């Protein structure tokens, strides 16, 4: 599907996808290349928002994210941006604010949209999808109807930064926080399987900077949770090893892999495996979209449940009976005993009970 937009040049970065538009200030240059790759691959609203805030909100004074399907449009603005939407019921304006994390609004029946983040410094031109420098972007009612060739960028294209953004460097974990029992090392992923850690937002108080040691497999570009490459296959569905009792009252049997998060996706873990997806509330997005996995153990863990943090943004805290609380290390499977408590943040906890 092709789209045509009218762009006024400026010093902000415009990441223009087919159904998603992201505008970032000049100071966010290091995030642009990775964000364009995410948008170009057709990521949805939640995944794009996670990518936008991956470097933390403290260093991101402003941004605009617009995502639409048909005439339904979702607008998120942080800082000084402003969006003007045309609808059958009249114009709708969404303005950002520096006093809040961001302003978010859903608008239905949209026929046209204009987003402005700065004063323009050149003549307007038309563009389809691509990476450009912008002051404003407009499409639909009021935008130019000039047809755009198949080339991704028309007018004044901008090349992505020469080097992709580097992941933030995190200090090695405190030895006192090592998982109990000893963690299973992360093996090499299967061919064609990849897993990207969730991006950063400002962590809650319980989240510590536990991270893989420098040079480990999990510190490389993408990592695979250890269970995906285990030599021993986990127990087949139907062989429940534990029950998960959520703080909401929901009870889930661990008879297969259970993937938990704000908007869990099977493809982030193992697209060919039978999974149970459990969605938990996270109004402040502190819980990652695909945050945690609990599954029947294999090998030495046979008959027990094992828990793995799936590279979540703000981490997972595990409290085993008679042991101090520990932060799970991304991609490292840890056996859990009955009576253990798993804390995802935002008041969401999971009690592990014997089946």
Secondary structure, DSSP 8 states (H G I E B T S, - for coil): ----EEEEEEEEEEEE-SSEEEEE-GGGHHHHHHHHHHHHTT--HHHHHHHHTTB-STT---EEEEEEETTEEEEEEESS-EEEEEETT--EEEE--TTSS-EEEEE-SEEEEEEE-S---S--EEE-SEEEEEEEEEEETTS------SSS--SSB----SS-----------GGG--SS---------TT-------B----TT-------TTSGGGSSS---GGGG-SS----TT---EEEEETTS-EEE-SSEEEEESS--GGGT-TTS-EEEEE---TTS-S-TT-EEEEE--GGGTTSEEEEE-S-SS--EEE-TTS--EE--TT--EEE-TT-EEEEETTEEEEEEE-
